[in-house]
């Protein structure tokens, strides 16, 4: 295995962190952009921002209830 200097290791770490940031924050906007650019399939309604934002809201709410629901239920029941 090649010996890397401290500066090279820091630079590689910075490149990987930058790549993670781009993937995390760029993936969903890219998918949405491509979906809007392509348009709907025949027989399907046209995509709208309101439809996608409501899906995001309900998806987030379901995740919260999935993880916090049993805890809240235990508090209510006094367990």
VMD Tcl script that builds the backbone (N, CA, C; Angstrom):
set m [mol new atoms 237]
animate dup $m
set s [atomselect $m all]
$s set {name element resname resid chain x y z} {
  {N N UNK 1 A 0.841 -1.171 0.000}
  {CA C UNK 1 A 0.000 0.000 0.000}
  {C C UNK 1 A 0.889 1.238 0.000}
  {N N UNK 2 A 0.506 2.211 -0.801}
  {CA C UNK 2 A 1.303 3.419 -0.934}
  {C C UNK 2 A 1.201 4.279 0.321}
  {N N UNK 3 A 2.291 4.911 0.666}
  {CA C UNK 3 A 2.325 5.796 1.827}
  {C C UNK 3 A 1.885 7.185 1.374}
  {N N UNK 4 A 0.853 7.716 2.019}
  {CA C UNK 4 A 0.333 9.034 1.657}
  {C C UNK 4 A 0.740 10.051 2.709}
  {N N UNK 5 A 1.053 11.244 2.227}
  {CA C UNK 5 A 1.404 12.304 3.172}
  {C C UNK 5 A 0.145 12.811 3.868}
  {N N UNK 6 A 0.344 13.551 4.938}
  {CA C UNK 6 A -0.775 14.082 5.710}
  {C C UNK 6 A -1.624 15.037 4.849}
  {N N UNK 7 A -0.961 15.844 4.036}
  {CA C UNK 7 A -1.674 16.790 3.176}
  {C C UNK 7 A -2.527 16.059 2.142}
  {N N UNK 8 A -2.000 14.964 1.597}
  {CA C UNK 8 A -2.749 14.183 0.609}
  {C C UNK 8 A -3.970 13.540 1.256}
  {N N UNK 9 A -3.812 13.026 2.457}
  {CA C UNK 9 A -4.939 12.428 3.167}
  {C C UNK 9 A -6.015 13.466 3.447}
  {N N UNK 10 A -5.608 14.657 3.859}
  {CA C UNK 10 A -6.575 15.723 4.124}
  {C C UNK 10 A -7.298 16.141 2.844}
  {N N UNK 11 A -6.569 16.224 1.757}
  {CA C UNK 11 A -7.175 16.608 0.477}
  {C C UNK 11 A -8.177 15.543 0.008}
  {N N UNK 12 A -7.814 14.271 0.137}
  {CA C UNK 12 A -8.744 13.195 -0.227}
  {C C UNK 12 A -9.987 13.206 0.651}
  {N N UNK 13 A -9.808 13.445 1.935}
  {CA C UNK 13 A -10.941 13.514 2.842}
  {C C UNK 13 A -11.866 14.664 2.453}
  {N N UNK 14 A -11.305 15.798 2.082}
  {CA C UNK 14 A -12.104 16.945 1.665}
  {C C UNK 14 A -12.851 16.646 0.365}
  {N N UNK 15 A -12.212 15.959 -0.562}
  {CA C UNK 15 A -12.861 15.592 -1.824}
  {C C UNK 15 A -14.031 14.642 -1.569}
  {N N UNK 16 A -13.842 13.653 -0.694}
  {CA C UNK 16 A -14.921 12.708 -0.384}
  {C C UNK 16 A -16.082 13.399 0.330}
  {N N UNK 17 A -15.775 14.322 1.240}
  {CA C UNK 17 A -16.831 15.053 1.930}
  {C C UNK 17 A -17.617 15.919 0.952}
  {N N UNK 18 A -16.929 16.535 0.026}
  {CA C UNK 18 A -17.594 17.346 -0.993}
  {C C UNK 18 A -18.490 16.462 -1.868}
  {N N UNK 19 A -17.999 15.298 -2.245}
  {CA C UNK 19 A -18.789 14.365 -3.043}
  {C C UNK 19 A -20.033 13.897 -2.302}
  {N N UNK 20 A -19.912 13.611 -1.014}
  {CA C UNK 20 A -21.066 13.222 -0.209}
  {C C UNK 20 A -22.098 14.343 -0.179}
  {N N UNK 21 A -21.645 15.583 -0.009}
  {CA C UNK 21 A -22.550 16.725 0.038}
  {C C UNK 21 A -23.310 16.863 -1.271}
  {N N UNK 22 A -22.599 16.754 -2.385}
  {CA C UNK 22 A -23.234 16.895 -3.699}
  {C C UNK 22 A -24.269 15.794 -3.919}
  {N N UNK 23 A -23.939 14.578 -3.566}
  {CA C UNK 23 A -24.878 13.461 -3.758}
  {C C UNK 23 A -26.086 13.613 -2.849}
  {N N UNK 24 A -25.867 13.944 -1.580}
  {CA C UNK 24 A -26.981 14.057 -0.633}
  {C C UNK 24 A -27.947 15.169 -1.003}
  {N N UNK 25 A -27.433 16.336 -1.378}
  {CA C UNK 25 A -28.292 17.484 -1.625}
  {C C UNK 25 A -28.642 17.663 -3.096}
  {N N UNK 26 A -28.021 16.920 -3.992}
  {CA C UNK 26 A -28.296 17.087 -5.403}
  {C C UNK 26 A -29.109 15.992 -6.042}
  {N N UNK 27 A -29.225 14.837 -5.407}
  {CA C UNK 27 A -29.884 13.708 -6.035}
  {C C UNK 27 A -31.375 13.952 -6.250}
  {N N UNK 28 A -32.095 14.290 -5.190}
  {CA C UNK 28 A -33.550 14.457 -5.313}
  {C C UNK 28 A -33.904 15.634 -6.222}
  {N N UNK 29 A -33.255 16.813 -6.090}
  {CA C UNK 29 A -33.577 17.876 -7.051}
  {C C UNK 29 A -33.311 17.484 -8.507}
  {N N UNK 30 A -32.268 16.701 -8.743}
  {CA C UNK 30 A -31.980 16.252 -10.104}
  {C C UNK 30 A -33.079 15.329 -10.614}
  {N N UNK 31 A -33.523 14.400 -9.779}
  {CA C UNK 31 A -34.595 13.485 -10.174}
  {C C UNK 31 A -35.878 14.262 -10.451}
  {N N UNK 32 A -36.206 15.218 -9.589}
  {CA C UNK 32 A -37.413 16.027 -9.811}
  {C C UNK 32 A -37.303 16.841 -11.095}
  {N N UNK 33 A -36.142 17.441 -11.334}
  {CA C UNK 33 A -35.948 18.220 -12.561}
  {C C UNK 33 A -36.143 17.347 -13.799}
  {N N UNK 34 A -35.529 16.181 -13.792}
  {CA C UNK 34 A -35.662 15.299 -14.948}
  {C C UNK 34 A -37.104 14.839 -15.131}
  {N N UNK 35 A -37.813 14.598 -14.028}
  {CA C UNK 35 A -39.214 14.196 -14.120}
  {C C UNK 35 A -40.086 15.283 -14.706}
  {N N UNK 36 A -39.865 16.531 -14.272}
  {CA C UNK 36 A -40.637 17.643 -14.815}
  {C C UNK 36 A -40.275 17.913 -16.270}
  {N N UNK 37 A -39.011 17.761 -16.606}
  {CA C UNK 37 A -38.565 18.021 -17.981}
  {C C UNK 37 A -39.169 16.990 -18.933}
  {N N UNK 38 A -39.218 15.753 -18.502}
  {CA C UNK 38 A -39.734 14.680 -19.361}
  {C C UNK 38 A -41.240 14.768 -19.510}
  {N N UNK 39 A -41.925 15.129 -18.423}
  {CA C UNK 39 A -43.382 15.204 -18.459}
  {C C UNK 39 A -43.998 13.874 -18.069}
  {N N UNK 40 A -45.310 13.837 -18.151}
  {CA C UNK 40 A -46.040 12.647 -17.727}
  {C C UNK 40 A -46.081 11.609 -18.840}
  {N N UNK 41 A -46.246 10.355 -18.431}
  {CA C UNK 41 A -46.476 9.282 -19.393}
  {C C UNK 41 A -47.886 9.430 -19.956}
  {N N UNK 42 A -48.140 8.865 -21.127}
  {CA C UNK 42 A -49.493 8.953 -21.694}
  {C C UNK 42 A -50.527 8.355 -20.749}
  {N N UNK 43 A -51.618 9.079 -20.545}
  {CA C UNK 43 A -52.681 8.611 -19.674}
  {C C UNK 43 A -52.504 8.982 -18.213}
  {N N UNK 44 A -51.398 9.624 -17.873}
  {CA C UNK 44 A -51.145 10.022 -16.483}
  {C C UNK 44 A -51.285 11.538 -16.368}
  {N N UNK 45 A -51.651 12.042 -15.170}
  {CA C UNK 45 A -51.754 13.497 -15.009}
  {C C UNK 45 A -50.379 14.156 -15.045}
  {N N UNK 46 A -50.362 15.419 -15.456}
  {CA C UNK 46 A -49.099 16.151 -15.509}
  {C C UNK 46 A -48.542 16.336 -14.099}
  {N N UNK 47 A -47.224 16.256 -13.938}
  {CA C UNK 47 A -46.642 16.449 -12.609}
  {C C UNK 47 A -46.748 17.911 -12.182}
  {N N UNK 48 A -47.014 18.129 -10.898}
  {CA C UNK 48 A -47.060 19.480 -10.349}
  {C C UNK 48 A -46.227 19.520 -9.075}
  {N N UNK 49 A -45.743 20.715 -8.746}
  {CA C UNK 49 A -44.945 20.887 -7.536}
  {C C UNK 49 A -45.794 20.577 -6.304}
  {N N UNK 50 A -47.060 20.959 -6.336}
  {CA C UNK 50 A -47.944 20.716 -5.193}
  {C C UNK 50 A -48.074 19.221 -4.905}
  {N N UNK 51 A -48.191 18.408 -5.943}
  {CA C UNK 51 A -48.324 16.966 -5.748}
  {C C UNK 51 A -47.065 16.385 -5.079}
  {N N UNK 52 A -45.889 16.824 -5.542}
  {CA C UNK 52 A -44.655 16.294 -4.971}
  {C C UNK 52 A -44.426 16.808 -3.556}
  {N N UNK 53 A -44.799 18.056 -3.282}
  {CA C UNK 53 A -44.597 18.582 -1.935}
  {C C UNK 53 A -45.525 17.885 -0.943}
  {N N UNK 54 A -46.748 17.563 -1.367}
  {CA C UNK 54 A -47.649 16.862 -0.456}
  {C C UNK 54 A -47.156 15.440 -0.206}
  {N N UNK 55 A -46.578 14.801 -1.214}
  {CA C UNK 55 A -46.008 13.463 -1.006}
  {C C UNK 55 A -44.846 13.517 -0.022}
  {N N UNK 56 A -44.025 14.555 -0.135}
  {CA C UNK 56 A -42.902 14.699 0.786}
  {C C UNK 56 A -43.397 14.914 2.212}
  {N N UNK 57 A -44.460 15.714 2.367}
  {CA C UNK 57 A -45.019 15.953 3.697}
  {C C UNK 57 A -45.523 14.662 4.319}
  {N N UNK 58 A -46.318 13.903 3.578}
  {CA C UNK 58 A -46.886 12.668 4.135}
  {C C UNK 58 A -45.812 11.618 4.371}
  {N N UNK 59 A -44.783 11.599 3.524}
  {CA C UNK 59 A -43.682 10.663 3.747}
  {C C UNK 59 A -42.917 10.981 5.017}
  {N N UNK 60 A -42.680 12.273 5.259}
  {CA C UNK 60 A -41.990 12.686 6.479}
  {C C UNK 60 A -42.848 12.397 7.697}
  {N N UNK 61 A -44.138 12.700 7.614}
  {CA C UNK 61 A -45.041 12.448 8.733}
  {C C UNK 61 A -45.093 10.952 9.070}
  {N N UNK 62 A -45.142 10.112 8.048}
  {CA C UNK 62 A -45.194 8.667 8.313}
  {C C UNK 62 A -43.913 8.177 8.972}
  {N N UNK 63 A -42.751 8.743 8.588}
  {CA C UNK 63 A -41.501 8.352 9.236}
  {C C UNK 63 A -41.488 8.766 10.702}
  {N N UNK 64 A -41.984 9.974 10.978}
  {CA C UNK 64 A -42.025 10.445 12.361}
  {C C UNK 64 A -42.920 9.537 13.194}
  {N N UNK 65 A -44.101 9.225 12.665}
  {CA C UNK 65 A -45.024 8.368 13.410}
  {C C UNK 65 A -44.486 6.955 13.573}
  {N N UNK 66 A -43.763 6.465 12.568}
  {CA C UNK 66 A -43.194 5.122 12.650}
  {C C UNK 66 A -42.178 5.039 13.785}
  {N N UNK 67 A -41.310 6.065 13.880}
  {CA C UNK 67 A -40.254 6.017 14.893}
  {C C UNK 67 A -40.731 6.504 16.253}
  {N N UNK 68 A -41.570 7.546 16.285}
  {CA C UNK 68 A -41.971 8.127 17.566}
  {C C UNK 68 A -43.289 7.567 18.074}
  {N N UNK 69 A -44.073 6.930 17.213}
  {CA C UNK 69 A -45.380 6.423 17.604}
  {C C UNK 69 A -45.352 5.483 18.793}
  {N N UNK 70 A -44.516 4.446 18.781}
  {CA C UNK 70 A -44.472 3.533 19.938}
  {C C UNK 70 A -44.050 4.233 21.233}
  {N N UNK 71 A -43.167 5.205 21.132}
  {CA C UNK 71 A -42.724 5.943 22.325}
  {C C UNK 71 A -43.877 6.767 22.878}
  {N N UNK 72 A -44.587 7.476 21.976}
  {CA C UNK 72 A -45.715 8.285 22.406}
  {C C UNK 72 A -46.829 7.410 22.982}
  {N N UNK 73 A -47.071 6.281 22.383}
  {CA C UNK 73 A -48.096 5.366 22.874}
  {C C UNK 73 A -47.735 4.843 24.253}
  {N N UNK 74 A -46.473 4.512 24.476}
  {CA C UNK 74 A -46.032 4.032 25.788}
  {C C UNK 74 A -46.206 5.124 26.844}
  {N N UNK 75 A -45.948 6.386 26.478}
  {CA C UNK 75 A -46.142 7.486 27.423}
  {C C UNK 75 A -47.606 7.645 27.784}
  {N N UNK 76 A -48.482 7.516 26.800}
  {CA C UNK 76 A -49.906 7.667 27.043}
  {C C UNK 76 A -50.418 6.548 27.936}
  {N N UNK 77 A -49.953 5.332 27.692}
  {CA C UNK 77 A -50.404 4.189 28.470}
  {C C UNK 77 A -49.742 4.106 29.840}
  {N N UNK 78 A -48.687 4.886 30.040}
  {CA C UNK 78 A -48.008 4.896 31.326}
  {C C UNK 78 A -47.043 3.767 31.548}
  {N N UNK 79 A -46.547 3.161 30.487}
  {CA C UNK 79 A -45.598 2.046 30.607}
  {C C UNK 79 A -44.188 2.565 30.760}
}
mol reanalyze $m
mol bondsrecalc $m
mol representation Tube
mol addrep $m
